């Protein structure tokens, strides 16, 4: 196992720069997820760590060694791709042991490593099958097993679950996390799915347009987003974000541009009349008694919870409630925000404001 250090890394294609001085330090044994929308540069960064893309500037280190000019096969990493990339004419056992065969490892050692990996992944009964006889989840396990037998210093995963159906993705998320807990190998994982990132990572690196927006634990990012982008990207459904300003006179309150007033924490250090963006997560809006009213637009029951979308002036609010409510489109609701959970963002810089 080894730490991975990315220092001021840049990537350009001609005059077009896609990564703008990225800095990420990953500790030995840590599970770090790179997340962001399509085109943010997360897969490009992963491929640069793997040695599959040239580095235009900065350094990548694995352990104490700078690997900018080290060939991929000499970096002691193993990569699992979005496509399973299995050899159709080889059995599961032969696919998993193929890299060791190329390295001319002894047959006994190869067999032992393959059997060990198969036991970890529950593939012992499939070793004689061919990829065409496997389900999507089984093929992904074989691809993971092929990486495990190499016993690398670092695992790299590039959106490995995107080809699976929703139920299987949930199952494989759990299996990958348990695998990491067992092996404790440094892991870097790329996904555009923030739910994957929240449920699996020790730390998350949120990227946008080739920049790192914030690095932190899942709950750090959820509870203390550094800026408007992270606030809107992390969480499902996303944070309610409403533009407006702080009341210039009278009791401290938020006045929405689209009409309506929302409460603020008492004693918050805020500039009167300042233009801000009000953020409140759906689960922090209680439906019942309150001075804020909104009209129901949509009811979406999910079983354990119900998502209620309501109009507030010219804006929309989404509330997530666990109670079974008798509601219909057109009803008027009283909504009470939990003022202790309110986030405010500067309208110009989009940075989160400290309220206390």
Rosetta silent file (secondary structure, phi, psi, omega in degrees, C-alpha in Angstrom):
SEQUENCE: XXXXXXXXXXXXXXXXXXXXXXXXXXXXXXXXXXXXXXXXXXXXXXXXXXXXXXXXXXXXXXXXXXXXXXXXXXXXXXXXXXXXXXXXXXXXXXXXXXXXXXXXXXXXXXXXXXXXXXXXXXXXXXXXXXXXXXXXXXXXXXXXXXXXXXXXXXXXXXXXXXXXXXXXXXXXXXXXXXXXXXXXXXXXXXXXXXXXXXXXXXXXXXXXXXXXXXXXXXXXXXXXXXXXXXXXXXXXXXXXXXXXXXXXXXXXXXXXXXXXXXXXXXXXXXXXXXXXXXXXXXXXXXXXXXXXXXXXXXXXXXXXXXXXXXXXXXXXXXXXXXXXXXXXXXXXXXXXXXXXXXXXXXXXXXXXXXXX
SCORE:     score description
SCORE:     0.000 S_00000001
   1 L     0.000  158.233 -177.723    0.000    0.000    0.000 S_00000001
   2 L  -159.268  156.923  171.134    1.067    3.579   -0.529 S_00000001
   3 L   -79.370  161.543  176.635   -0.037    7.173   -0.317 S_00000001
   4 E  -129.637  129.584 -179.639   -0.749    9.155   -3.497 S_00000001
   5 E  -123.600  123.093  176.626    0.116   12.825   -3.853 S_00000001
   6 E  -111.007  116.871 -172.686   -1.124   15.019   -6.711 S_00000001
   7 E  -123.194  114.214  176.198    0.632   18.392   -6.665 S_00000001
   8 E    49.076   43.982 -175.621   -0.322   21.330   -8.909 S_00000001
   9 E   -80.507  131.767  178.395   -1.228   18.917  -11.719 S_00000001
  10 E  -125.208  150.312  176.538   -2.253   20.422  -15.032 S_00000001
  11 E  -139.246  127.021  179.081   -3.457   18.854  -18.252 S_00000001
  12 E  -128.056  144.408  169.109   -3.670   20.559  -21.620 S_00000001
  13 E  -114.276   98.996 -171.464   -4.670   19.424  -25.073 S_00000001
  14 L    66.956 -126.263  179.515   -2.922   21.958  -27.256 S_00000001
  15 L   -90.332   -1.017 -176.334   -3.961   25.384  -25.959 S_00000001
  16 E   -96.726  114.674 -178.678   -7.015   23.976  -24.154 S_00000001
  17 E   -95.370  126.808 -177.292   -6.378   23.339  -20.454 S_00000001
  18 E  -107.173  -21.149  172.679   -8.712   20.820  -18.796 S_00000001
  19 E  -125.503  130.920 -168.721   -7.053   20.545  -15.359 S_00000001
  20 E  -117.771   70.684  175.823   -5.937   23.750  -13.664 S_00000001
  21 E    71.668   60.835 -176.902   -3.415   23.035  -10.919 S_00000001
  22 E   -84.839  134.528  176.485   -5.086   20.217   -8.973 S_00000001
  23 E  -124.369  120.004  176.379   -3.786   19.334   -5.473 S_00000001
  24 E  -143.879  128.333  174.688   -4.952   16.146   -3.729 S_00000001
  25 E  -113.549  122.837 -177.199   -3.160   14.180   -0.999 S_00000001
  26 E  -115.035  124.712 -175.925   -4.421   10.627   -0.398 S_00000001
  27 L   -78.395  157.474  177.050   -3.263    8.763    2.682 S_00000001
  28 L   -58.067  124.335  178.306   -2.058    5.176    2.750 S_00000001
  29 L    85.203    1.551 -176.320   -5.113    2.888    2.917 S_00000001
  30 L   -83.399  149.663  174.593   -7.636    5.665    2.290 S_00000001
  31 E  -107.987  106.913 -176.585  -10.698    5.328    0.025 S_00000001
  32 E  -116.030  133.968  179.985  -11.026    8.609   -1.905 S_00000001
  33 E  -113.473  130.531  172.287  -13.693    9.330   -4.498 S_00000001
  34 E   -94.224  120.369 -175.598  -13.387   11.913   -7.280 S_00000001
  35 E  -132.067  150.500  178.994  -16.880   13.158   -8.085 S_00000001
  36 L   165.392  170.101 -179.912  -18.328   15.816  -10.341 S_00000001
  37 L   -68.901  165.562  177.983  -20.427   16.351  -13.457 S_00000001
  38 L   -56.118  136.681  178.228  -19.400   15.023  -16.862 S_00000001
  39 L    86.789    5.636 -177.110  -16.425   16.910  -18.279 S_00000001
  40 L   -80.770  -14.048  177.388  -15.085   18.099  -14.895 S_00000001
  41 L   104.997    4.495 -175.338  -11.742   16.275  -15.376 S_00000001
  42 H   -66.951  -43.751  179.141  -12.096   13.486  -12.808 S_00000001
  43 H   -69.480  -35.849  176.835  -11.439   10.583  -15.238 S_00000001
  44 H   -61.335  -43.500  178.433   -8.578   12.502  -16.840 S_00000001
  45 H   -62.820  -42.443  179.263   -6.977   12.933  -13.404 S_00000001
  46 H   -62.167  -42.048 -179.472   -7.397    9.214  -12.651 S_00000001
  47 H   -68.185  -29.061  175.501   -5.803    8.270  -15.975 S_00000001
  48 H   -70.680  -37.644  175.506   -2.866   10.575  -15.234 S_00000001
  49 H   -64.130  -37.172  179.949   -2.344    8.811  -11.898 S_00000001
  50 H   -75.232  -18.096 -177.216   -2.454    5.510  -13.790 S_00000001
  51 L    90.456   11.696 -179.788    0.027    6.739  -16.400 S_00000001
  52 L   -89.813   -9.864  174.725   -2.460    6.480  -19.272 S_00000001
  53 L  -130.739  139.568  176.639   -2.382   10.260  -19.874 S_00000001
  54 L   -71.065  148.263  179.158    0.685   12.486  -19.996 S_00000001
  55 L   -94.544  124.493 -178.832    1.013   15.149  -17.313 S_00000001
  56 L   -81.081  -24.729  179.163    1.308   18.689  -18.682 S_00000001
  57 E  -168.031  156.018 -178.877    2.496   20.176  -15.392 S_00000001
  58 E    86.254 -171.045 -176.848    2.939   19.342  -11.727 S_00000001
  59 E  -135.278  149.430  169.704    3.780   15.982  -10.173 S_00000001
  60 E  -119.636  126.920  178.873    2.106   12.702   -9.262 S_00000001
  61 E  -121.329  137.681  171.675    3.767   10.645   -6.523 S_00000001
  62 E  -116.822  119.229 -168.276    2.972    7.112   -5.388 S_00000001
  63 L    67.164 -131.846  179.529    4.581    6.490   -2.028 S_00000001
  64 L  -100.465    7.661 -173.003    7.690    8.651   -1.980 S_00000001
  65 E  -107.006  125.966  172.678    8.365    8.233   -5.717 S_00000001
  66 E   -72.879  127.420 -171.812    7.443   10.767   -8.409 S_00000001
  67 L  -114.350   16.554 -178.129    5.948    8.707  -11.250 S_00000001
  68 L   -49.434  -41.568 -175.440    5.457   11.340  -13.981 S_00000001
  69 L  -110.146   20.562  179.278    7.778    9.475  -16.339 S_00000001
  70 L   -95.558  134.562 -179.988    7.187    5.938  -15.023 S_00000001
  71 L   -63.150  148.827 -178.783    5.386    3.483  -17.318 S_00000001
  72 H   -52.837  -42.437 -175.898    1.925    2.355  -16.152 S_00000001
  73 H   -68.502  -15.262 -179.234    3.013   -1.261  -15.652 S_00000001
  74 H  -101.505    5.400 -178.221    5.799   -0.104  -13.315 S_00000001
  75 L   -89.268   -6.120  179.864    3.589    2.045  -11.052 S_00000001
  76 L    57.536   49.062  176.256    2.295   -0.948   -9.054 S_00000001
  77 E  -124.549  160.555  173.904   -1.335    0.043   -9.543 S_00000001
  78 E  -132.286  135.555 -173.638   -4.373   -1.928  -10.731 S_00000001
  79 E  -120.250  136.354  174.545   -7.267   -0.314  -12.587 S_00000001
  80 E  -113.174  121.808 -173.443  -10.890   -1.415  -12.968 S_00000001
  81 L   -94.735  171.039  175.440  -12.639    0.228  -15.906 S_00000001
  82 L   -61.674  -44.256  173.324  -16.275    1.002  -16.703 S_00000001
  83 L   -85.141  144.829 -173.257  -16.203   -1.784  -19.298 S_00000001
  84 L   -69.431  -28.954  176.399  -15.261   -5.151  -17.831 S_00000001
  85 L    53.427   44.733  176.741  -12.594   -5.749  -20.538 S_00000001
  86 L   -92.057  149.328  176.338  -12.596   -9.515  -20.003 S_00000001
  87 L   -79.468  116.283 -173.562  -11.130  -11.911  -22.562 S_00000001
  88 L   -65.280  -24.437 -176.549  -14.171  -13.808  -23.920 S_00000001
  89 L   -90.522    0.228  180.000  -12.143  -16.926  -24.824 S_00000001
  90 L  -109.634  147.268  175.777  -10.655  -17.309  -21.321 S_00000001
  91 E   -69.508  171.692  176.458  -12.306  -18.750  -18.246 S_00000001
  92 H   -57.446  -45.518 -179.538  -12.869  -16.712  -15.105 S_00000001
  93 H   -61.634  -43.190 -178.785   -9.764  -18.259  -13.561 S_00000001
  94 H   -68.723  -37.263  176.525   -7.644  -17.505  -16.625 S_00000001
  95 H   -62.593  -44.765 -176.726   -8.949  -13.922  -16.820 S_00000001
  96 H   -68.050  -32.843 -177.456   -8.138  -13.290  -13.165 S_00000001
  97 L   -95.719    6.598 -171.483   -4.643  -14.756  -13.438 S_00000001
  98 H   -62.809  -41.647 -178.108   -3.748  -13.291  -16.828 S_00000001
  99 H   -65.259  -35.121  178.358   -1.536  -10.473  -15.526 S_00000001
 100 H   -71.341  -33.343  176.334    0.444  -12.925  -13.403 S_00000001
 101 H   -64.097  -42.650  178.005    0.862  -15.214  -16.400 S_00000001
 102 H   -62.401  -34.064  179.781    2.293  -12.289  -18.396 S_00000001
 103 L   -81.462    2.439  178.473    4.674  -11.609  -15.504 S_00000001
 104 L    59.992   37.401  175.087    5.744  -15.279  -15.677 S_00000001
 105 L   -70.171  150.376  177.610    4.750  -15.898  -12.055 S_00000001
 106 L   -57.566  143.875 -177.108    4.928  -19.550  -10.935 S_00000001
 107 H   -59.876  -38.213 -179.333    1.738  -21.482  -11.672 S_00000001
 108 H   -64.332  -41.828  178.874    1.315  -22.470   -8.027 S_00000001
 109 H   -66.072  -42.852  179.094    1.524  -18.835   -6.872 S_00000001
 110 H   -59.542  -47.655 -179.783   -0.890  -17.717   -9.595 S_00000001
 111 H   -59.586  -43.466 -179.197   -3.386  -20.417   -8.650 S_00000001
 112 H   -63.453  -45.885 -178.938   -3.173  -19.500   -4.963 S_00000001
 113 H   -63.857  -40.586  179.671   -3.680  -15.785   -5.595 S_00000001
 114 H   -64.344  -43.846  179.918   -6.636  -16.454   -7.918 S_00000001
 115 H   -65.063  -39.261  177.897   -8.283  -18.758   -5.379 S_00000001
 116 H   -62.066  -46.285  179.543   -7.741  -16.219   -2.585 S_00000001
 117 H   -65.368  -39.512  179.865   -9.319  -13.442   -4.668 S_00000001
 118 H   -62.852  -38.824  178.243  -12.168  -15.742   -5.736 S_00000001
 119 H   -65.457  -42.022  179.383  -12.965  -16.522   -2.084 S_00000001
 120 H   -60.334  -39.173 -173.428  -13.011  -12.819   -1.212 S_00000001
 121 H   -98.561    1.671 -179.642  -15.409  -12.076   -4.092 S_00000001
 122 L    68.023   40.005 -176.977  -17.540  -15.226   -3.903 S_00000001
 123 L  -112.103    7.942 -173.868  -16.399  -16.505   -7.301 S_00000001
 124 H   -56.188  -38.874 -176.151  -15.103  -19.973   -6.352 S_00000001
 125 H   -81.080   -0.101 -177.612  -17.987  -21.762   -8.115 S_00000001
 126 H  -112.866    3.882 -171.381  -17.541  -19.712  -11.304 S_00000001
 127 L   -61.475  -26.527 -178.207  -13.840  -20.237  -12.035 S_00000001
 128 L   -93.086   -2.431 -178.916  -14.499  -22.619  -14.950 S_00000001
 129 L   -84.294  164.817  176.009  -17.102  -20.430  -16.639 S_00000001
 130 E  -104.856  156.725 -177.825  -16.577  -18.001  -19.516 S_00000001
 131 H   -51.432  -34.453 -178.548  -17.608  -14.313  -19.425 S_00000001
 132 H   -64.997  -18.400 -179.371  -20.593  -14.984  -21.722 S_00000001
 133 H   -96.257    9.723 -175.921  -22.077  -17.219  -19.002 S_00000001
 134 L  -111.587  152.981  172.047  -21.882  -14.523  -16.299 S_00000001
 135 L   -77.519  171.408  179.197  -24.241  -11.751  -15.190 S_00000001
 136 H   -60.824  -41.529  179.001  -23.130   -8.123  -15.223 S_00000001
 137 H   -66.222  -37.672  178.168  -22.391   -8.163  -11.506 S_00000001
 138 H   -66.680  -40.273  177.747  -20.374  -11.365  -11.800 S_00000001
 139 H   -62.312  -39.479  179.673  -18.329   -9.914  -14.667 S_00000001
 140 H   -66.454  -36.381  176.529  -17.580   -6.844  -12.568 S_00000001
 141 H   -64.385  -38.867  178.020  -16.419   -9.071   -9.727 S_00000001
 142 H   -63.138  -42.763  177.817  -14.094  -10.897  -12.122 S_00000001
 143 H   -61.233  -39.668  176.946  -12.644   -7.552  -13.253 S_00000001
 144 H   -67.074  -39.489  178.489  -12.112   -6.643   -9.585 S_00000001
 145 H   -62.711  -38.771  177.575  -10.553  -10.057   -8.938 S_00000001
 146 H   -60.313  -34.739  176.989   -8.110   -9.538  -11.782 S_00000001
 147 H   -73.681  -39.623 -176.439   -7.003   -6.341  -10.009 S_00000001
 148 H   -63.895  -40.546 -174.992   -6.806   -7.985   -6.571 S_00000001
 149 L   -63.055  -20.733  179.235   -4.501  -10.836   -7.664 S_00000001
 150 L   -76.009  -15.314 -178.883   -1.855   -8.288   -8.595 S_00000001
 151 L    50.218   55.859 -174.384   -1.680   -7.159   -4.945 S_00000001
 152 L   -78.564  169.629  173.199   -1.039   -3.552   -6.034 S_00000001
 153 L   -76.163  -30.224 -174.518   -0.157   -0.538   -3.914 S_00000001
 154 E  -140.584  134.341  169.478   -3.164    1.382   -5.293 S_00000001
 155 E   -97.095  136.802  174.210   -6.548    0.427   -6.775 S_00000001
 156 E  -120.893  126.681  179.395   -8.045    2.777   -9.385 S_00000001
 157 E  -118.569  124.970  179.246  -11.748    2.500  -10.285 S_00000001
 158 E  -112.046   93.264 -179.753  -13.180    4.425  -13.261 S_00000001
 159 L    44.431   57.807 -172.047  -17.001    4.457  -12.946 S_00000001
 160 L   -72.941  -14.903 -173.681  -17.115    0.660  -12.553 S_00000001
 161 L  -106.232    1.715 -171.639  -20.831    0.438  -11.734 S_00000001
 162 L   -68.262  -19.649  179.579  -22.363    2.635  -14.439 S_00000001
 163 L   -90.309    0.603 -176.336  -23.285   -0.336  -16.660 S_00000001
 164 L   -97.879  156.958  176.972  -25.255   -2.103  -13.908 S_00000001
 165 L   -73.754  168.439 -170.240  -28.943   -1.786  -13.061 S_00000001
 166 H   -59.267  -45.286 -177.651  -30.003    0.217  -10.000 S_00000001
 167 H   -64.925  -41.721 -178.786  -30.435   -2.721   -7.598 S_00000001
 168 H   -69.764  -32.597  176.723  -27.122   -4.291   -8.592 S_00000001
 169 H   -61.099  -42.814  179.141  -25.314   -0.946   -8.241 S_00000001
 170 H   -62.260  -43.697  179.732  -26.444   -0.737   -4.608 S_00000001
 171 H   -63.316  -44.538 -177.408  -25.239   -4.298   -3.977 S_00000001
 172 H   -70.524  -31.130  174.210  -21.872   -3.705   -5.662 S_00000001
 173 H   -57.244  -47.030  179.994  -21.345   -0.440   -3.746 S_00000001
 174 H   -63.090  -41.546 -177.848  -21.602   -2.423   -0.541 S_00000001
 175 H   -66.977  -39.837  179.514  -19.292   -5.148   -1.829 S_00000001
 176 H   -66.756  -39.971  179.366  -16.587   -2.703   -2.935 S_00000001
 177 H   -65.574  -42.386  177.801  -16.696   -0.900    0.407 S_00000001
 178 H   -65.160  -36.651  177.441  -16.439   -4.193    2.304 S_00000001
 179 H   -61.291  -43.366  178.772  -13.587   -5.246    0.019 S_00000001
 180 H   -64.587  -41.109  179.330  -11.678   -2.082    0.889 S_00000001
 181 H   -62.361  -30.747 -178.954  -12.284   -2.592    4.599 S_00000001
 182 H   -80.002  -45.533 -174.432  -10.837   -6.093    4.270 S_00000001
 183 H   -86.963  -30.174 -179.528   -7.821   -5.333    2.053 S_00000001
 184 L    56.738   33.956  176.275   -7.140   -1.751    3.269 S_00000001
 185 L   -88.090  137.612  176.935   -5.475   -0.935   -0.058 S_00000001
 186 E   -52.816  128.403 -174.161   -5.310    2.732   -1.082 S_00000001
 187 E  -132.145  131.585  173.967   -8.249    3.259   -3.454 S_00000001
 188 E  -120.297  126.177 -168.097   -9.129    6.100   -5.833 S_00000001
 189 E  -130.480  129.771 -179.890  -12.596    5.840   -7.341 S_00000001
 190 E  -107.008  132.825  174.055  -14.218    8.024  -10.024 S_00000001
 191 E  -153.902  156.907  170.729  -17.978    8.487  -10.317 S_00000001
 192 L   -99.522   -3.623 -175.679  -20.510   11.124  -11.354 S_00000001
 193 L   -92.365  108.416 -175.794  -23.009    9.651   -8.869 S_00000001
 194 H   -70.822  -20.791  174.799  -22.864   11.621   -5.623 S_00000001
 195 H   -68.177  -41.719  173.500  -24.840    8.921   -3.787 S_00000001
 196 H   -56.457  -46.542 -178.035  -22.022    6.461   -4.582 S_00000001
 197 H   -62.112  -44.907 -177.105  -19.540    9.019   -3.297 S_00000001
 198 H   -64.789  -39.431 -172.604  -21.474    9.687   -0.072 S_00000001
 199 H   -84.688  -19.432 -172.297  -21.986    6.032    0.812 S_00000001
 200 H  -109.765  -30.912 -164.874  -18.523    4.664   -0.041 S_00000001
 201 L   -83.018  148.335  162.392  -15.788    7.255    0.494 S_00000001
 202 L   -74.535  -44.763  174.357  -13.552    8.093    3.425 S_00000001
 203 E  -138.508  152.774 -179.492  -13.094   11.463    1.708 S_00000001
 204 E  -118.790  137.717  172.053  -14.616   13.037   -1.388 S_00000001
 205 E  -109.169  111.224  179.652  -12.941   15.348   -3.911 S_00000001
 206 E   -91.272  124.067 -176.722  -15.614   17.474   -5.615 S_00000001
 207 E  -118.838  150.932  173.983  -14.493   18.724   -9.029 S_00000001
 208 E  -152.829  127.344  174.428  -15.914   21.190  -11.555 S_00000001
 209 L    52.519   38.472  176.192  -14.427   22.444  -14.837 S_00000001
 210 L    82.949    6.040  177.858  -10.950   21.163  -14.003 S_00000001
 211 E  -117.262  153.142  170.905  -10.812   22.680  -10.512 S_00000001
 212 E   -89.125  120.333 -179.307  -11.194   21.106   -7.071 S_00000001
 213 E   -85.377  -37.801  179.909  -14.141   22.786   -5.350 S_00000001
 214 E  -166.729  147.081  174.412  -13.855   21.058   -1.957 S_00000001
 215 E  -125.938  131.705  178.207  -12.249   18.038   -0.282 S_00000001
 216 E  -179.257  177.336  174.904  -13.694   16.489    2.848 S_00000001
 217 L   -68.693  160.144  179.796  -15.528   13.606    4.462 S_00000001
 218 H   -52.718  -45.300 -177.378  -19.033   12.898    3.121 S_00000001
 219 H   -74.782  -27.853  172.997  -20.733   14.534    6.107 S_00000001
 220 H   -59.773  -48.187 -178.568  -18.357   17.532    6.057 S_00000001
 221 H   -65.631  -37.141 -178.490  -19.414   18.245    2.489 S_00000001
 222 H   -71.312  -43.626 -174.637  -23.083   17.652    3.291 S_00000001
 223 H   -87.064  -27.284 -176.336  -23.198   19.740    6.465 S_00000001
 224 L  -135.923   63.137  178.581  -20.652   22.422    5.565 S_00000001
 225 L   -62.535  137.147 -175.513  -20.491   22.917    1.788 S_00000001
 226 L   -73.297  -26.836 -175.663  -17.799   25.452    0.903 S_00000001
 227 E  -153.624  177.948 -174.744  -19.764   27.032   -1.914 S_00000001
 228 H   -63.093  -37.658 -178.891  -22.998   27.044   -3.878 S_00000001
 229 H   -63.461  -48.261 -179.190  -21.859   24.352   -6.341 S_00000001
 230 H   -63.940  -39.974  179.462  -21.028   21.809   -3.637 S_00000001
 231 H   -59.604  -41.286 -178.435  -24.273   22.625   -1.793 S_00000001
 232 H   -80.110  -26.317 -175.023  -26.320   21.920   -4.904 S_00000001
 233 H   -85.075  -39.114 -177.549  -24.332   18.897   -6.072 S_00000001
 234 L   -88.740  125.031 -179.727  -24.096   16.913   -2.832 S_00000001
 235 L   114.519  140.679  179.262  -27.413   15.525   -1.588 S_00000001
 236 L  -142.651  115.309   -2.635  -30.443   13.926   -3.256 S_00000001
 237 L   -66.336  161.176 -174.807  -32.763   15.692   -3.619 S_00000001
 238 L   -70.468  166.991  177.807  -30.501   18.710   -3.711 S_00000001
 239 L   -62.102  140.060  171.181  -30.490   21.633   -1.319 S_00000001
 240 E   -70.812  128.912 -177.522  -33.210   24.251   -1.861 S_00000001
 241 E  -129.252  120.145 -174.298  -31.465   27.426   -3.083 S_00000001
 242 E  -129.570  130.304  179.527  -33.344   30.726   -3.263 S_00000001
 243 E   -84.615  143.263  178.584  -31.961   34.128   -4.274 S_00000001
 244 E   178.498 -151.350 -179.169  -32.801   37.226   -2.257 S_00000001
 245 E  -149.140  162.574  176.267  -31.411   39.620    0.345 S_00000001
 246 E   -77.249  137.729 -178.524  -31.208   40.213    4.072 S_00000001
 247 L   -55.527  136.694 -177.759  -33.960   42.511    5.345 S_00000001
 248 L   -79.466  -31.711 -179.395  -32.796   46.122    5.515 S_00000001
 249 L  -136.441  167.180  175.831  -35.046   47.078    8.469 S_00000001
 250 L    77.436 -165.003 -179.510  -37.128   45.325   11.102 S_00000001
 251 L   -60.887  147.390 -179.860  -36.531   41.790   12.396 S_00000001
 252 L   -64.081  124.962 -179.314  -33.700   39.851   10.767 S_00000001
 253 E  -157.979  165.623  175.161  -35.128   37.831    7.879 S_00000001
 254 E  -103.107  127.513  179.564  -34.438   36.682    4.345 S_00000001
 255 E  -107.355  113.139 -177.232  -36.521   38.362    1.630 S_00000001
 256 E   -72.876  142.349  177.457  -36.755   36.223   -1.525 S_00000001
 257 L   -60.502  -34.677 -177.891  -36.463   37.950   -4.904 S_00000001
 258 L   -85.701    7.400 -179.348  -39.482   35.974   -6.101 S_00000001
 259 L   101.480  140.328  179.655  -41.605   37.016   -3.126 S_00000001
 260 L   109.127  160.199 -177.100  -41.887   35.634    0.380 S_00000001
 261 E  -131.764  139.121  179.899  -39.907   35.761    3.599 S_00000001
 262 E  -126.763  145.442 -176.677  -37.891   33.047    5.359 S_00000001
 263 E   -76.006  156.864  177.989  -36.512   33.065    8.931 S_00000001
 264 L  -126.275  159.726  177.441  -32.846   33.313    9.864 S_00000001
 265 L   -60.651  134.702  179.228  -30.934   32.298   13.014 S_00000001
 266 L   -64.415  136.097  177.236  -31.301   34.945   15.730 S_00000001
 267 L    80.203    7.472  178.810  -28.119   36.942   16.266 S_00000001
 268 L   -64.221  139.656 -178.482  -26.491   35.872   12.985 S_00000001
 269 L   -82.940   89.538 -175.776  -23.719   38.257   11.915 S_00000001
 270 L  -130.108  145.103  178.918  -25.186   39.438    8.608 S_00000001
 271 L   -81.724  124.895  179.180  -25.005   42.696    6.688 S_00000001
 272 L   -59.976  133.741  178.562  -28.416   44.311    6.305 S_00000001
 273 L    81.605   -1.741 -178.240  -29.506   44.500    2.665 S_00000001
 274 L   -67.258  139.860  176.433  -26.796   42.070    1.499 S_00000001
 275 E   -82.087  123.124 -175.584  -27.659   39.958   -1.557 S_00000001
 276 E  -138.244  171.094  172.537  -27.457   36.289   -0.595 S_00000001
 277 E  -118.575  125.659 -175.645  -28.664   32.837   -1.581 S_00000001
 278 E   -91.481  125.606  179.437  -30.679   30.998    1.056 S_00000001
 279 E  -120.113  133.251  175.798  -30.041   27.268    1.328 S_00000001
 280 E  -147.793  130.685 -178.466  -32.060   24.697    3.261 S_00000001
 281 L   -75.862  150.864 -175.538  -32.058   20.941    2.744 S_00000001
 282 H   -55.756  -35.573 -178.403  -35.412   19.227    2.090 S_00000001
 283 H   -75.736   -7.608  179.103  -35.307   17.235    5.341 S_00000001
 284 H  -101.183   14.114  172.464  -34.893   20.471    7.302 S_00000001
 285 E  -109.920  116.858  178.770  -38.280   21.797    6.184 S_00000001
 286 E   -96.057  137.977  178.061  -41.111   20.724    8.484 S_00000001
 287 E   -98.257  125.814 -177.365  -44.673   20.692    7.201 S_00000001
 288 E   155.355 -140.204 -179.307  -47.224   21.949    9.717 S_00000001
 289 E   -68.278  141.094  178.892  -47.584   25.113   11.729 S_00000001
 290 E   168.205  160.449 -177.267  -45.470   28.029   10.569 S_00000001
 291 E   -83.153  -13.826 -178.477  -45.570   31.531    9.165 S_00000001
 292 E   -92.749  127.370  178.456  -44.265   30.458    5.728 S_00000001
 293 E  -115.691  148.954  178.811  -46.910   29.240    3.299 S_00000001
 294 E  -149.829  154.502 -177.597  -46.458   27.454   -0.023 S_00000001
 295 E  -103.094  129.893 -176.634  -48.755   25.794   -2.561 S_00000001
 296 E   -66.200  130.044  175.615  -48.343   22.085   -3.314 S_00000001
 297 E  -107.392  -37.046 -171.850  -47.275   21.336   -6.879 S_00000001
 298 E  -153.377  138.456  175.007  -46.227   17.679   -6.714 S_00000001
 299 E  -116.753  125.701 -179.455  -46.344   14.733   -4.311 S_00000001
 300 E  -127.958   92.562  176.918  -43.748   11.964   -4.782 S_00000001
 301 E   -74.326  134.043  177.907  -44.078    9.052   -2.331 S_00000001
 302 L  -115.445    4.176 -178.130  -40.972    6.844   -2.168 S_00000001
 303 L   108.759  -86.832 -179.660  -42.171    4.502    0.581 S_00000001
 304 L   -70.218  -27.757 -177.564  -40.220    5.468    3.688 S_00000001
 305 L  -132.936  164.019  172.813  -40.386    9.158    2.737 S_00000001
 306 E  -128.453  131.014  176.850  -42.515   11.539    0.712 S_00000001
 307 E   -99.002  124.893 -178.823  -41.086   14.395   -1.324 S_00000001
 308 E  -114.243  119.936  175.633  -43.346   17.424   -1.540 S_00000001
 309 E  -101.953  127.460 -176.254  -42.634   20.124   -4.126 S_00000001
 310 E  -134.976  151.626  177.662  -44.355   23.439   -3.440 S_00000001
 311 E   -87.965  135.903  178.648  -44.294   26.919   -4.956 S_00000001
 312 E  -130.022   99.574 -169.600  -42.944   29.718   -2.778 S_00000001
 313 L    62.287 -127.667  176.589  -43.437   33.016   -4.594 S_00000001
 314 L   -95.628    5.664  179.933  -41.788   32.406   -7.967 S_00000001
 315 E  -103.736  169.187  175.040  -39.453   29.758   -6.450 S_00000001
 316 E  -115.972  144.428  172.960  -39.918   26.074   -5.651 S_00000001
 317 E  -122.134  138.666  173.463  -39.226   24.337   -2.359 S_00000001
 318 E  -112.018  126.607  175.935  -38.809   20.576   -1.892 S_00000001
 319 E  -116.021  137.574  176.195  -39.569   19.120    1.530 S_00000001
 320 E  -110.761  121.057 -177.110  -38.842   15.510    2.523 S_00000001
 321 E  -128.300  149.968  179.617  -41.108   14.146    5.247 S_00000001
 322 L   -96.012  -14.989  179.540  -41.491   10.707    6.841 S_00000001
 323 L   -73.487  151.922  173.752  -45.125   11.219    7.910 S_00000001
 324 L   -87.638  104.049 -174.140  -47.972    9.883    5.765 S_00000001
 325 L  -103.306  142.104  174.539  -49.681   13.136    4.776 S_00000001
 326 L   -90.034   91.460 -176.865  -53.022   13.588    3.069 S_00000001
 327 L  -128.125  155.485  176.229  -51.949   16.123    0.452 S_00000001
 328 L  -145.862  155.792  177.403  -52.926   16.968   -3.090 S_00000001
 329 L   -55.988  133.651 -178.622  -51.714   19.397   -5.737 S_00000001
 330 L   101.464  -17.729  176.796  -53.160   22.834   -5.036 S_00000001
 331 L   -65.897  150.777  175.095  -53.214   22.500   -1.244 S_00000001
 332 E  -100.677  130.297 -177.334  -51.672   25.306    0.802 S_00000001
 333 E  -110.992  150.203  164.878  -49.003   24.259    3.296 S_00000001
 334 E   -98.890  127.228 -176.323  -47.462   25.878    6.335 S_00000001
 335 E  -120.916  136.486  179.303  -43.701   25.250    6.237 S_00000001
 336 E  -122.153  107.710  174.374  -41.210   25.741    9.061 S_00000001
 337 E   -71.335  143.028  171.523  -37.492   25.809    8.187 S_00000001
 338 L   -77.621  102.539 -171.865  -35.076   24.602   10.881 S_00000001
 339 H   -64.448  -22.073  176.800  -33.183   27.882   11.282 S_00000001
 340 H   -72.360  -12.485 -178.476  -30.224   26.072   12.844 S_00000001
 341 H  -109.939   10.136 -178.640  -29.707   24.243    9.534 S_00000001
 342 L   -75.270  139.104  172.698  -29.898   27.282    7.226 S_00000001
 343 E  -115.043  139.493  173.871  -26.979   27.985    4.863 S_00000001
 344 E  -122.903  139.658 -178.830  -26.361   31.391    3.307 S_00000001
 345 E  -124.672  137.971  176.290  -24.112   32.003    0.306 S_00000001
 346 E   -62.112  127.826 -175.217  -22.721   35.295   -0.965 S_00000001
 347 L   -64.878  -26.606 -177.922  -24.589   36.067   -4.191 S_00000001
 348 L   -89.284  -51.611 -176.184  -21.431   37.331   -5.923 S_00000001
 349 L   -85.735  -19.848 -176.805  -18.688   34.928   -4.780 S_00000001
 350 L    65.753   14.477  175.924  -21.059   31.981   -4.127 S_00000001
 351 E   -83.353  148.653  178.562  -19.000   31.160   -1.003 S_00000001
 352 E   -72.478  137.602  178.740  -20.831   29.993    2.129 S_00000001
 353 E   -92.225  140.852  174.463  -21.182   32.636    4.818 S_00000001
 354 L   -83.270  121.769 -171.262  -20.429   31.861    8.460 S_00000001
 355 L   -87.508  -19.215 -178.040  -23.581   32.804   10.370 S_00000001
 356 L  -112.375    0.000    0.000  -22.200   32.813   13.911 S_00000001
